[in-house]
Every structure is written in structure tokens, then in C-alpha cells.
Amino acid sequence: MSVDVVDLRAFYATPLGKAAEASLMRAVSSCVEAEPKGVVIGLGYVVPLLDLLGASGAIAFMPARQGALQWPDGASSKTALVDEDELPLANASVDLIIMLHVLENVAVPLETLNEAWRVLAPEGRLIVIAANRRGLWARFEHTPFGNGRPFSPHQLNNLLREAKLTPLAWADALHFPPFRSPKLLKLRGIIETLAKRIWPVFSGVIIVEATKRLYQGIPVMARKSKRVLVPALSSHGASRTRHGENRDGHEGKF
């Protein structure tokens, strides 16, 4: 079941949510420059990152099962309620898509990635942020990362390649436990620095940057020869039968 957009907004307003937002932003900024150019789409609940990136020209697509909220505050709305498998966009019309709180909650992740491939322009990029199945955040339901299906890097890699998307770079975030206590959250900086060096495989989320691949390699089957090879020295004439007759019934002279 998908997390409601009201619950998502409430989470990112908490101290834990703000700490998660800062950790995600540090990792995403290594893949996306500030104020990204071109057509930028946020799919899922990406508004905290869009605000921090300064992507004022972006459009926030929020899945219908999740619900939608006004964004940005105090300005004309740039939010649309969509079906993540049927985006209201033309083919090859988007330069950058950022996904957050999407793949974990859809029935068929491959269909969502196929749709992302359709709307991405050639050399367009996709940033996927998904819960890590090895991390602590996927095991606690008081955060939205504990909802739905988490992924391993291997699973994400296979999904992207099946959707004709080539992974370019990998990153991770949320290396500190999802503390509820404000006192414990003050230690997150120290914990995250150590954890990122010691056990990065247990991060809360996996972040992958991928690009659109235009041509898909097709496996070539071993070709079977259709020619019938005949030994060069084999006899091709009429064979002899008994009583000195050929196969055609006529008598032969020897």
C-alpha cells in the first residue's frame, strides 16, 4: 500500500524527516547540479529535493494512488496527478527525471521504468532513489522508506538494464539509524560519517543515475548450416544390381 501524500509531507516536516532530506540532498547533488537545465520532472514525492536543487522550472508528478499537494507554496501550481505508467508527456520530451517513493510502491516496477524511458530524451537522465533492502530504514514503518518493496543494487541494476536504461553512477544515503529522539538525532552526523566508511552496504537508500539507451543488444543464436555436404569422392552414378542390371531396370554390358 502506498504512503499517502499527507503522511509524506508530515514526515519531512519532522526533525527526522529534515535530517533524511539533508542526507538525500548531499547524495543527489553529486549527480545533479544546482538549478538543473532543461525539462525536469519529479515523480513521486520529490518536492523537498526540488526545493533544495532550486529547480523552479520543474514539474512535480504525484501518483494518483498517493495523492497530490500544492507545489510550490505561494506560487502557481506545478503539480500534476498522474498514473506513473502513463505519463501525460510526449515521447523524448524530458531531460531529467528524479524518482523518490515510487518503485517501492508500484505493482510492476519495470512498467514504470519503461515509461520513464519513453519520455526521456536521447541522453536524458534518470535518478532513482529507492529503499535499500539491507538497510535499517526498510525495517521501520515510522518512515516512508519502511513501506513497500525495498531493493538491492543488483535488483535495481537488472531492472534498469531490462528497461534499456544504462546505470552511470551509484551513491547511497541515510547511513544513520532512523532515530525518533531529537537527542539521538544530534549524533547522526558522527554516526553517518563513520557508517559511510565502515558499512556503506547498509545505507538506508540506494541512489542510481542512469541514462536512456536507444539501442538494445539482441543475443545471436548459433546459426545452423542449411547446406548438405557431400564427400567429393563419393559415387554419383547408377549403382549396379544383380544379373548385371542398373537401377533403372536395363541390362548393362560389362
C-alpha positions as CSV (number, residue, x, y, z in Angstrom):
1,M,0.0,0.0,0.0
2,S,1.3,3.4,-0.9
3,V,2.0,6.1,1.6
4,D,-0.4,9.0,1.5
5,V,1.0,12.3,0.4
6,V,-0.2,14.0,3.6
7,D,1.8,11.5,5.6
8,L,4.8,12.1,3.4
9,R,4.6,15.8,4.0
10,A,4.2,15.3,7.7
11,F,7.3,13.1,7.8
12,Y,9.5,15.6,6.0
13,A,8.4,18.3,8.5
14,T,9.7,16.3,11.5
15,P,13.3,16.5,12.7
16,L,14.0,13.0,11.4
17,G,12.5,14.0,8.0
18,K,14.6,17.1,7.8
19,A,17.7,15.0,8.6
20,A,16.8,12.5,5.9
21,E,16.2,15.3,3.5
22,A,19.6,16.7,4.1
23,S,21.3,13.3,3.7
24,L,19.4,12.7,0.4
25,M,20.3,16.1,-0.9
26,R,24.1,15.6,-0.3
27,A,24.0,12.4,-2.3
28,V,21.8,13.7,-5.1
29,S,23.8,16.8,-5.5
30,S,26.7,14.6,-6.6
31,C,24.6,13.6,-9.6
32,V,22.6,16.7,-10.3
33,E,23.9,20.2,-10.5
34,A,22.0,23.1,-8.8
35,E,19.3,24.6,-10.9
36,P,19.3,21.9,-13.5
37,K,18.6,23.0,-17.0
38,G,16.1,21.5,-19.5
39,V,12.8,19.9,-18.7
40,V,12.9,18.4,-15.2
41,I,10.2,16.0,-13.8
42,G,9.9,14.9,-10.2
43,L,8.0,11.6,-10.0
44,G,6.6,10.5,-6.6
45,Y,7.2,12.9,-3.6
46,V,10.3,14.8,-4.7
47,V,9.3,18.3,-3.7
48,P,11.9,18.5,-0.8
49,L,14.7,17.8,-3.2
50,L,13.3,20.1,-6.0
51,D,13.2,23.0,-3.5
52,L,16.8,22.4,-2.4
53,L,18.0,22.0,-6.0
54,G,16.4,25.3,-7.0
55,A,14.6,23.6,-9.8
56,S,11.9,26.3,-10.2
57,G,11.0,25.2,-13.7
58,A,10.4,21.6,-12.7
59,I,7.0,19.8,-12.6
60,A,6.1,17.6,-9.7
61,F,4.2,14.5,-10.9
62,M,2.5,12.7,-8.0
63,P,1.0,9.3,-8.4
64,A,-2.8,9.1,-8.2
65,R,-2.7,6.3,-5.5
66,Q,-0.5,8.7,-3.4
67,G,-2.4,11.9,-3.8
68,A,-1.2,15.4,-4.6
69,L,-0.4,18.6,-2.8
70,Q,0.1,22.2,-4.0
71,W,3.7,23.0,-5.0
72,P,5.5,25.4,-4.9
73,D,4.0,27.2,-1.9
74,G,2.7,30.7,-2.7
75,A,3.1,30.4,-6.5
76,S,1.3,28.9,-9.4
77,S,0.8,25.2,-9.1
78,K,3.3,23.0,-10.9
79,T,1.9,19.7,-9.5
80,A,0.0,17.1,-11.6
81,L,-1.8,14.0,-10.5
82,V,-0.7,11.1,-12.8
83,D,-0.5,7.4,-13.4
84,E,3.2,6.6,-13.2
85,D,2.8,4.0,-16.0
86,E,1.1,6.5,-18.4
87,L,2.7,9.9,-18.0
88,P,0.9,12.8,-19.9
89,L,4.1,13.6,-21.9
90,A,5.3,13.3,-25.4
91,N,8.0,10.8,-26.4
92,A,11.5,12.0,-25.8
93,S,10.4,15.3,-24.1
94,V,12.2,15.2,-20.7
95,D,15.8,15.8,-19.9
96,L,15.8,14.7,-16.2
97,I,13.5,12.6,-14.1
98,I,14.0,12.2,-10.3
99,M,12.1,9.3,-8.7
100,L,11.5,9.1,-4.9
101,H,8.9,6.9,-3.1
102,V,7.8,5.4,-6.4
103,L,9.4,2.0,-7.3
104,E,8.8,0.5,-3.8
105,N,5.1,1.1,-4.1
106,V,4.2,0.1,-7.7
107,A,3.0,-3.4,-8.7
108,V,5.3,-3.7,-11.7
109,P,8.4,-1.5,-11.4
110,L,9.5,-2.4,-14.9
111,E,6.5,-0.7,-16.4
112,T,7.3,2.5,-14.6
113,L,10.9,2.4,-15.8
114,N,9.7,1.6,-19.4
115,E,7.5,4.7,-19.2
116,A,10.4,6.8,-18.0
117,W,12.5,5.5,-21.0
118,R,9.7,6.6,-23.3
119,V,9.5,10.2,-22.2
120,L,13.3,10.7,-21.7
121,A,15.1,12.5,-24.5
122,P,18.2,10.8,-26.0
123,E,21.0,11.1,-23.4
124,G,18.3,12.0,-20.9
125,R,19.0,11.0,-17.3
126,L,17.0,9.3,-14.6
127,I,17.8,9.5,-10.9
128,V,16.2,6.7,-8.9
129,I,16.1,6.8,-5.1
130,A,14.9,3.5,-3.6
131,A,15.0,1.9,-0.1
132,N,17.9,-0.5,0.4
133,R,16.7,-3.9,1.5
134,R,19.8,-4.3,3.7
135,G,19.4,-1.0,5.5
136,L,17.7,-0.3,8.8
137,W,15.3,2.2,7.3
138,A,13.5,-0.5,5.4
139,R,12.7,-2.3,8.7
140,F,10.9,0.6,10.5
141,E,7.5,1.7,9.5
142,H,7.6,5.1,11.1
143,T,9.4,6.3,7.9
144,P,8.1,6.1,4.3
145,F,11.2,4.0,3.4
146,G,9.8,1.2,5.5
147,N,6.8,0.9,3.2
148,G,6.6,-1.3,0.1
149,R,9.3,-3.3,-1.5
150,P,13.0,-2.4,-0.9
151,F,15.7,-3.2,-3.5
152,S,19.2,-4.4,-3.6
153,P,21.7,-2.8,-6.0
154,H,21.7,-6.0,-8.1
155,Q,17.9,-5.9,-8.5
156,L,17.9,-2.2,-9.5
157,N,20.7,-2.8,-12.0
158,N,18.8,-5.6,-13.6
159,L,15.6,-3.6,-13.8
160,L,17.3,-0.6,-15.3
161,R,19.0,-2.7,-18.0
162,E,15.8,-4.5,-18.8
163,A,14.2,-1.1,-19.4
164,K,17.0,-0.1,-21.7
165,L,18.5,2.3,-19.2
166,T,22.2,2.2,-18.6
167,P,23.4,2.9,-15.0
168,L,26.1,5.5,-14.9
169,A,26.8,6.2,-11.2
170,W,25.8,4.8,-7.8
171,A,25.5,6.6,-4.5
172,D,23.9,6.0,-1.1
173,A,22.4,8.0,1.8
174,L,20.8,7.6,5.2
175,H,23.7,5.9,6.9
176,F,22.4,6.7,10.4
177,P,19.5,4.8,12.1
178,P,16.0,6.4,11.9
179,F,16.1,7.8,15.4
180,R,12.9,9.4,16.7
181,S,14.6,11.0,19.7
182,P,15.9,14.6,18.9
183,K,18.8,13.9,21.3
184,L,19.9,10.9,19.4
185,L,19.5,12.7,16.1
186,K,22.1,15.1,17.2
187,L,24.6,12.3,16.9
188,R,23.6,11.5,13.3
189,G,26.5,13.5,11.8
190,I,29.1,11.4,13.6
191,I,27.3,8.1,13.0
192,E,26.8,8.8,9.3
193,T,30.4,9.7,8.7
194,L,31.6,6.5,10.4
195,A,29.0,4.3,8.9
196,K,29.6,5.5,5.3
197,R,33.2,4.4,5.7
198,I,32.7,1.2,7.6
199,W,29.5,-0.3,6.3
200,P,28.1,1.6,3.2
201,V,26.2,-1.5,2.1
202,F,23.7,-0.9,5.0
203,S,22.7,2.5,3.9
204,G,19.0,3.4,4.1
205,V,18.6,4.1,0.4
206,I,20.3,3.4,-2.9
207,I,20.7,6.2,-5.4
208,V,21.5,5.4,-9.1
209,E,21.9,7.7,-12.0
210,A,21.0,6.1,-15.4
211,T,20.8,7.3,-19.0
212,K,18.5,6.3,-21.8
213,R,19.8,3.7,-24.2
214,L,18.5,3.9,-27.7
215,Y,19.5,0.5,-29.0
216,Q,19.1,-2.8,-27.3
217,G,21.6,-5.6,-28.0
218,I,19.9,-8.8,-29.2
219,P,21.6,-12.2,-28.5
220,V,22.6,-14.0,-31.7
221,M,21.8,-17.7,-31.8
222,A,24.3,-20.1,-33.3
223,R,23.4,-20.5,-37.0
224,K,22.8,-24.0,-38.3
225,S,24.1,-24.6,-41.8
226,K,21.4,-25.4,-44.4
227,R,23.9,-26.9,-46.9
228,V,24.3,-30.6,-47.3
229,L,27.9,-31.5,-47.7
230,V,28.7,-34.5,-50.0
231,P,32.1,-36.1,-50.0
232,A,34.0,-35.2,-53.1
233,L,35.0,-38.8,-53.9
234,S,31.6,-40.4,-53.4
235,S,30.0,-42.2,-56.4
236,H,27.1,-40.3,-58.0
237,G,26.3,-42.7,-60.9
238,A,23.8,-45.5,-61.2
239,S,24.7,-48.4,-58.9
240,R,24.8,-51.9,-60.2
241,T,22.3,-54.6,-59.2
242,R,22.3,-58.4,-59.6
243,H,22.2,-60.0,-63.0
244,G,24.2,-57.1,-64.4
245,E,21.2,-54.7,-64.4
246,N,21.2,-51.0,-63.5
247,R,18.7,-49.5,-61.1
248,D,16.6,-48.4,-64.0
249,G,16.0,-52.0,-65.0
250,H,18.0,-52.0,-68.2
251,E,20.7,-54.7,-68.8
252,G,24.2,-53.4,-68.7
253,K,27.3,-54.7,-70.5
254,F,30.5,-55.4,-68.7
